[in-house]
Amino acid sequence: MRPDPVLQLLGLAQKAGCVKNGEFMTESTIKEGKAWLCITAKDASANTRKKFSDACCYRNVAYMEYSDKETLGHAIGKEFRSCLCITDQGFARQIQIKTDQNGGSD
């Protein structure tokens, strides 16, 4: 089984200090205009997914649902994470490209 390139990029972004995670930090970063991409886990609650989808739409931030809470957290060296955001435009763009190449699957 090949390693997931999106999750590898998330790990690199975390090491570079370009990931904010957890609901409070993600929401704050989006509101401050510092987020380029917001990712929520597919198994996050419908309320959480809608909250971040709406916030990103309002603030013109790219939004995607990817993987599950455990895998997202593990990719950035944490426990379960239902949402996170990328604060670097280059990482955000590369993650979106890799997601498109995978056909949006995980």
C-alpha positions in Angstrom: 0.0 0.0 0.0 1.4 3.4 -1.1 1.7 6.2 1.5 -1.0 8.8 1.1 0.7 11.9 -0.5 -1.9 14.3 1.0 -1.2 13.0 4.5 2.6 13.2 3.9 2.1 16.9 2.9 0.1 17.5 6.1 3.0 16.1 8.1 5.5 18.4 6.3 3.2 21.4 6.7 3.0 20.6 10.5 6.8 20.4 10.8 7.0 23.7 9.0 4.6 25.3 11.4 1.9 25.9 8.8 -0.9 23.8 10.4 -3.5 25.1 13.0 -5.6 22.3 14.4 -8.6 21.8 16.7 -11.9 23.6 16.3 -11.0 26.8 18.2 -7.7 27.4 16.5 -9.0 26.5 13.0 -12.0 28.8 13.4 -9.8 31.7 14.7 -7.3 31.3 11.9 -10.1 31.4 9.3 -11.6 34.5 10.9 -8.2 36.2 11.0 -7.8 35.6 7.3 -4.7 33.5 7.7 -6.0 30.2 6.4 -5.6 29.0 2.8 -7.2 25.6 3.2 -9.5 24.1 5.7 -9.8 20.3 6.0 -12.4 18.5 8.1 -12.5 14.7 8.7 -15.3 12.9 6.8 -16.4 11.3 10.1 -16.6 14.7 11.9 -20.2 15.6 13.0 -22.5 17.1 10.4 -22.6 20.3 12.5 -18.8 20.6 12.5 -18.6 20.0 8.7 -21.3 22.6 8.0 -19.8 25.1 10.4 -16.4 25.1 8.7 -17.9 24.8 5.2 -20.0 27.9 5.8 -17.1 29.8 7.4 -14.8 29.0 4.5 -17.4 29.9 1.9 -18.0 33.3 3.7 -14.2 34.0 4.0 -13.3 32.6 0.6 -11.1 29.9 2.0 -10.7 26.5 0.2 -12.5 23.7 2.0 -12.3 20.0 1.7 -13.4 16.9 3.6 -10.7 14.2 3.8 -10.0 10.9 5.6 -11.1 10.4 9.2 -10.3 12.0 12.6 -7.8 9.4 13.6 -5.8 9.5 10.4 -5.8 13.3 10.2 -4.5 13.6 13.8 -1.9 10.9 13.2 -0.7 12.7 10.0 0.2 15.8 12.1 1.5 13.9 15.1 -1.5 14.4 17.3 -4.5 12.5 18.6 -7.9 12.7 16.9 -8.4 15.9 14.9 -11.8 16.7 13.3 -10.5 19.8 11.6 -7.4 21.7 10.7 -6.3 24.5 8.4 -3.2 25.2 6.4 -1.7 28.7 6.7 0.8 28.5 3.8 -0.4 29.0 0.3 2.1 26.6 -1.3 1.2 23.7 1.0 -2.5 24.4 0.5 -2.1 24.4 -3.3 0.0 21.2 -3.3 -2.6 19.4 -1.0 -5.4 20.4 -3.4 -3.4 19.2 -6.4 -2.7 15.8 -4.8 -6.3 15.4 -3.8 -7.4 16.1 -7.4 -4.9 13.6 -8.7 -6.3 11.0 -6.3 -9.8 11.7 -7.5 -10.8 13.2 -4.2 -10.5 9.8 -2.5 -8.5 8.9 0.6 
